[in-house]
Amino acid sequence: MKCIVCKFGGSSLADGSNIGRVADILYADPARRYAVVSAPGKRFSADVKVTDLLYECYRAACETGSCTAAFAAVRRRFTSIVEELGLENFDIASILDETEREIDARKSADFAASRGEYLNARVIAAKLGWEFVDAKDLVFFDERGAFDEERSYPVIAERLKHIPNAVIPGFYGTDVAGNIKTFSRGGSDISGSIVARAVDADLYENWTDVSGFLAADPRIVEKPEKIEVISFKELRELSYMGANVLHADSIFPVRKGDIPIKIKNTFRPQDAGTLILPSKKYKKQGNLVTGIAGKKDFTVIFIEKSMMNAEVGFARKVLSILEEDGVNFEHMPTGIDTLSLVIESRYLAGGMLDRLLEQIRAAVHPDYLRVLENIALVATVGHGMAASVGTSARLFRALSEAGVNVRMIDQGSSELNIIVGIDNDDYEKCLRAIYREFFGKAVQSMAE
């Protein structure tokens, strides 16, 4: 029998009406056997996500010993959802009482935050008449705090093998000490991907509030094209650079299992969405560029030293400094006598930048050391770029004509993307210029 694992995000589950819509989606296709769910999200712009309410409960439990006052908002939210769904025989009050007691007793941020998914899964399972399976019994983390796939996958497969339909809370699992541990925010995407891989699903559907990936940020580019089909590699590049429809790390489990992903809109289930395919199954689409994405606020440390290429261990010495200081770098463009470190500026606050510069001077004695701050990175991504002559020329001509000064260029060895570093102030102008160059004809025809 075909098997589809569905993950529903917080906006899809914000209230009883939305959960009823999700139930209709699940009932519509018998192949949709397992639902991985998030905590309720915002119902309106000024609303507060349940996960944020639960973090407040954790802080109250630590500071006063009781989260009762803070938990009242969580209690109202879930009581309202149960009433909206008409679940008269579902004893949500007892479950909420137990949850409040445990938050007070455990005083764990991870445990408190995980209860949004836990409570929502309990409610949704009751609505659907499906079995509730707790993620704490399925998903495990190792002693380093990383997802333990060798332990988790067999347990998930065995546990779900004889369950025709189940609701599983996302976002959390169990650490080596038996305590609840969460993924990073948005981690329910990862949980859904893990379940899909474990049961060898035919498809992983990720349901959210948009009808798929767009070729550019709609807040910057007016009515960008929707991406119909994209490869895992392209998705990874775009997600990493800020296209936030899907958590970037959620790709890896299904990618290893060659399981396609479909991004779907809970509020427009009739829309085709975006299909994400393993690269070996992906056939290049008509457009040269698949998408454009970027992020602001990077710092570039530019290091120059004559005969750097002849100095064995030069790069290792520089990277060891970052490792010892716990600083991640994003890119490392190099030349024969130059090396640049591109680092998110937030990692360099509180004197860390000055400390790194001192350590680099002491370790490798550069001839020249320069810092560029307030840099944005913009990635132009597409499988068609590598085989097409003149792609780079078109991109840089478009930026030149738009008056965008390129401070840095980095192209991956896969030739899947071209990344430019520009001033933060030129970020929006840069995205629009690249989009016009590679999607302009399509936009013009739509306008006509």
C-alpha positions in Angstrom: 0.0 0.0 0.0 1.3 3.5 -0.9 2.4 5.5 2.2 2.5 9.2 2.5 3.8 10.9 5.7 2.3 14.4 6.2 3.7 17.2 8.4 1.5 20.1 9.3 3.0 23.4 10.5 1.8 25.7 13.2 -0.2 28.0 10.9 -2.1 25.0 9.6 -3.0 24.0 13.2 -3.6 27.4 14.8 -7.2 26.7 15.8 -10.0 24.2 15.7 -11.2 25.4 12.3 -7.8 24.8 10.8 -7.5 21.4 12.4 -10.8 20.4 10.9 -9.4 21.4 7.5 -6.3 19.2 8.1 -8.6 16.3 9.0 -10.3 16.7 5.7 -7.0 16.7 3.9 -5.9 13.5 5.7 -9.2 11.7 5.1 -9.1 12.7 1.4 -6.3 10.2 0.6 -6.0 6.8 2.3 -2.3 6.8 1.5 -1.8 9.6 4.0 -1.1 7.3 6.9 1.0 9.3 9.4 0.7 12.9 10.4 3.5 14.7 12.2 2.2 17.9 13.8 3.6 21.2 15.1 2.3 23.3 18.0 -0.5 25.8 17.2 0.9 28.9 15.6 -0.5 32.4 15.4 -4.2 32.9 14.6 -3.7 36.5 13.7 -0.7 38.8 13.4 -0.7 40.0 17.1 -1.2 36.5 18.4 1.5 34.5 20.3 2.6 31.1 19.2 2.0 28.3 21.8 5.7 27.4 21.8 6.5 31.0 23.0 3.8 30.8 25.7 5.4 27.6 26.9 8.9 29.1 27.1 7.2 31.7 29.4 5.9 28.9 31.5 9.4 27.5 31.8 10.8 30.8 33.0 8.0 31.2 35.5 8.6 27.7 36.9 12.3 28.5 37.3 11.8 31.9 38.9 8.7 31.3 41.1 8.3 27.6 41.3 4.9 27.7 39.6 3.9 28.3 36.0 0.2 28.4 36.8 -0.3 32.1 35.8 1.7 31.7 32.6 0.1 28.4 31.8 -3.4 29.9 31.8 -2.9 31.2 28.3 -1.9 27.7 27.1 -4.9 26.2 28.9 -7.3 28.6 27.3 -5.8 27.9 23.8 -6.2 24.2 23.9 -9.5 24.2 25.7 -10.8 26.5 22.9 -9.5 24.2 20.2 -11.1 21.1 21.8 -14.4 23.0 22.1 -14.2 24.2 18.5 -13.7 20.6 17.3 -16.7 19.4 19.4 -14.6 16.8 21.3 -17.0 16.6 24.2 -15.7 13.3 25.5 -12.0 14.2 25.3 -10.6 15.1 28.8 -8.3 17.9 27.8 -8.5 19.4 31.4 -6.7 16.4 33.0 -4.0 16.3 30.3 -3.4 20.1 30.8 -3.3 19.6 34.6 -0.6 16.9 34.2 1.4 19.0 31.8 1.4 22.0 34.1 2.6 19.9 37.0 5.4 18.4 34.9 6.6 21.8 33.7 6.9 22.9 37.3 8.6 19.7 38.4 11.1 19.4 35.5 12.1 23.0 35.0 13.4 22.1 31.6 13.2 24.5 28.6 13.1 21.7 26.1 10.4 19.8 28.0 8.2 22.9 28.3 8.6 23.9 24.7 7.8 20.4 23.5 4.4 20.3 25.1 2.8 22.4 22.3 3.4 19.6 19.9 2.6 16.9 22.5 -0.8 18.5 23.4 -1.7 19.3 19.8 -1.0 15.7 18.7 -3.2 14.4 21.5 -6.0 16.6 20.4 -5.6 15.9 16.6 -5.4 12.1 17.2 -8.7 12.3 19.1 -10.3 14.3 16.3 -9.1 11.9 13.6 -9.7 8.7 15.6 -6.1 7.8 14.9 -3.5 6.4 17.3 -1.3 8.9 19.2 2.4 7.8 19.3 4.7 9.9 21.4 7.9 11.1 19.7 9.8 10.5 23.0 9.5 6.8 22.2 10.6 7.1 18.6 13.3 9.8 18.1 16.6 9.7 20.0 19.6 11.9 20.4 23.2 10.7 21.0 25.6 11.9 23.7 26.6 14.9 21.5 23.0 16.0 21.2 22.8 15.0 17.6 20.0 13.0 16.1 20.8 9.3 16.5 19.6 7.7 13.2 21.0 4.3 13.9 18.9 3.9 17.0 15.8 5.9 15.9 15.0 4.5 12.4 14.6 0.8 13.5 12.5 1.8 16.5 10.2 4.0 14.4 9.8 1.4 11.7 9.0 -1.4 14.2 6.6 0.8 16.2 4.6 2.0 13.2 4.7 -1.3 11.2 1.3 -2.5 12.5 -0.3 0.9 13.0 -2.4 1.9 10.0 -2.7 5.6 11.0 -1.0 7.6 13.7 -0.4 11.2 14.8 3.1 11.9 16.0 4.2 15.2 17.7 7.2 16.8 15.9 10.1 18.9 17.3 11.3 16.6 20.0 12.7 13.3 21.1 14.7 11.8 24.0 18.4 12.3 24.9 20.7 9.6 26.3 19.7 10.4 29.9 16.0 9.9 29.0 15.1 13.6 29.1 13.0 15.4 26.5 15.3 17.2 23.9 14.1 19.4 21.1 15.4 20.2 17.6 16.0 23.9 16.7 12.9 26.0 16.1 11.0 24.8 13.1 12.3 21.3 13.8 8.9 19.6 13.2 10.0 19.6 9.5 12.9 17.4 10.6 10.7 15.1 12.6 8.4 14.6 9.6 11.4 13.8 7.4 12.7 11.3 9.9 9.4 9.5 10.1 9.2 9.4 6.3 12.6 7.9 6.0 12.0 5.3 8.7 8.8 4.0 7.2 10.3 4.2 3.6 7.4 6.5 2.5 6.6 7.0 -1.1 6.2 10.7 -0.5 6.7 13.3 2.3 4.1 16.0 2.2 5.0 19.2 4.1 1.8 21.2 4.6 2.1 24.9 5.3 0.5 28.3 4.5 2.1 28.8 1.1 1.6 26.9 -2.2 5.2 26.0 -2.6 8.6 27.7 -3.1 8.8 31.0 -5.0 11.7 32.0 -7.2 12.4 35.0 -5.0 11.2 36.7 -1.8 7.7 38.1 -2.5 8.3 40.9 0.0 11.0 42.2 -2.3 10.1 41.0 -5.8 6.5 41.6 -6.8 4.6 38.3 -7.7 7.6 36.1 -8.3 7.1 32.8 -10.2 6.3 29.6 -8.3 8.8 26.8 -8.6 7.0 23.7 -9.8 9.9 21.2 -9.5 13.2 21.6 -7.7 16.1 19.2 -6.8 17.3 18.5 -3.3 20.6 20.3 -4.0 18.8 23.4 -5.2 16.5 23.3 -2.3 19.4 23.0 0.2 21.1 26.1 -1.3 17.9 28.2 -1.3 16.8 27.1 2.2 20.2 27.8 3.6 20.2 31.2 2.1 17.0 32.2 3.6 14.1 30.7 1.6 12.3 29.6 4.8 9.4 27.4 3.6 11.2 24.3 4.8 13.8 23.8 7.6 17.1 23.4 5.8 18.1 20.3 7.9 14.9 18.5 7.1 16.2 17.6 3.7 18.8 15.1 4.8 16.7 12.1 6.1 14.5 11.9 3.0 17.4 12.8 0.7 19.3 9.7 1.9 16.1 7.6 1.3 15.5 9.1 -2.2 12.0 10.1 -1.0 10.4 13.1 -2.8 9.0 16.0 -0.8 5.8 17.9 -1.8 5.2 21.4 -0.4 1.5 21.9 -0.1 -0.9 24.7 1.1 -3.3 23.7 3.8 -5.6 26.5 2.9 -5.5 25.8 -0.9 -5.1 22.0 -1.1 -6.1 22.1 -4.7 -2.9 23.9 -5.6 -0.1 21.7 -7.2 2.6 22.9 -4.8 6.3 22.4 -5.3 7.7 18.9 -5.9 11.2 18.3 -4.5 13.1 15.4 -6.1 16.3 13.6 -5.5 18.9 15.0 -7.8 19.3 11.7 -9.7 15.5 11.8 -10.5 15.5 15.5 -11.3 15.4 16.7 -14.9 16.4 20.3 -15.6 13.4 22.5 -16.1 13.0 25.1 -18.8 14.4 28.1 -16.9 18.1 28.6 -16.5 17.8 29.8 -12.9 15.6 28.0 -10.4 15.6 30.6 -7.6 17.3 33.5 -5.9 17.7 33.9 -2.1 19.9 35.8 0.3 20.6 37.0 3.8 22.0 40.2 5.3 24.5 41.0 8.1 27.7 39.2 7.3 31.3 40.2 8.1 34.2 39.3 5.7 37.7 39.0 7.1 40.1 39.4 4.2 43.6 37.9 4.7 46.5 38.4 2.3 50.0 37.0 2.5 52.6 36.5 -0.2 53.4 32.9 -1.0 50.4 31.7 1.0 50.0 28.8 -1.4 53.5 27.5 -0.4 52.8 27.7 3.3 51.7 24.2 4.4 48.8 24.4 7.0 48.0 28.1 6.5 44.2 27.5 6.1 44.2 25.0 8.9 45.8 27.5 11.3 43.2 30.1 10.5 40.3 27.7 10.8 41.6 26.3 14.0 41.2 29.8 15.5 37.5 29.8 14.6 37.1 26.3 16.0 38.7 27.2 19.3 36.5 30.3 19.6 33.3 28.4 18.6 32.7 30.6 15.5 31.1 29.2 12.4 32.1 30.4 9.0 29.7 30.4 5.9 32.1 30.6 3.0 35.9 30.7 2.4 36.8 32.2 -1.0 40.5 31.9 -1.8 43.1 33.1 -4.2 46.8 32.3 -4.7 47.8 34.7 -1.9 44.4 35.5 -0.3 41.8 33.9 1.9 38.5 35.4 3.0 36.3 34.3 5.9 32.6 35.1 5.6 31.0 35.0 9.0 27.5 35.9 10.3 28.0 39.2 12.2 26.0 38.0 15.2 28.9 35.6 16.0 31.4 38.5 16.2 29.7 40.6 18.8 31.1 41.5 22.2 34.7 41.9 21.1 34.9 38.6 19.3 35.9 40.2 16.0 38.9 42.0 17.6 39.9 38.8 19.3 39.9 36.9 16.1 41.9 39.5 14.3 44.6 39.4 17.0 44.7 35.6 16.9 45.0 35.6 13.1 47.9 38.1 13.2 49.7 36.0 15.8 49.1 32.7 14.1 49.8 33.4 10.4 51.5 36.9 10.3 49.5 38.2 7.3 50.8 41.0 5.1 47.4 42.6 5.0 44.3 42.1 7.1 41.0 43.9 6.2 37.4 43.7 7.5 34.2 44.3 5.5 31.1 44.7 7.6 27.4 45.0 6.8 27.6 42.6 3.9 24.7 40.7 2.4 25.0 37.4 0.4 22.7 36.6 -2.5 22.7 33.2 -4.2 21.5 32.6 -7.7 20.7 28.9 -7.9 19.9 26.5 -10.8 21.0 23.3 -12.4 20.8 24.9 -15.8 23.6 27.4 -15.0 26.6 25.1 -15.3 25.9 24.1 -18.9 24.9 27.5 -20.2 27.5 29.9 -21.6 27.3 33.5 -20.4 25.3 33.0 -17.2 27.9 34.8 -15.0 28.1 37.6 -17.6 24.4 38.2 -17.6 24.3 38.2 -13.8 27.1 40.7 -13.3 25.9 42.9 -16.2 22.5 43.1 -14.5 24.1 44.1 -11.2 26.3 46.7 -13.0 23.3 48.3 -14.7 21.4 48.4 -11.4 24.3 50.2 -9.8 25.1 47.3 -7.4 28.8 47.1 -6.3 29.9 43.4 -5.9 32.3 43.1 -3.0 32.8 39.4 -3.1 32.1 36.4 -5.5 31.9 32.8 -4.6 30.9 29.9 -6.8 30.6 26.3 -5.5 32.4 23.5 -7.2 29.0 22.0 -8.2 28.5 25.0 -10.4 24.9 25.0 -9.0 25.1 28.5 -7.7 26.8 31.9 -7.8 27.0 33.8 -4.6 27.7 37.5 -4.5 28.6 39.6 -1.5 27.2 43.1 -1.6 26.5 46.0 0.8 23.4 45.4 3.0 21.9 48.6 1.6 22.0 47.1 -1.9 20.3 43.8 -0.9 16.8 44.5 -2.3 18.1 46.2 -5.4 20.4 43.2 -6.1 17.5 40.6 -5.8 15.3 42.6 -8.1 18.0 43.1 -10.7 18.9 39.4 -10.8 15.2 38.4 -10.9 14.5 40.8 -13.8 17.5 39.4 -15.8 16.5 35.7 -15.5 12.7 35.9 -15.1 11.9 39.2 -16.7 10.3 37.8 -19.8 7.9 35.6 -17.8 6.9 38.6 -15.6 6.3 40.8 -18.7 4.1 38.1 -20.3 2.1 37.8 -17.1 1.6 41.5 -17.0 0.3 41.6 -20.6 
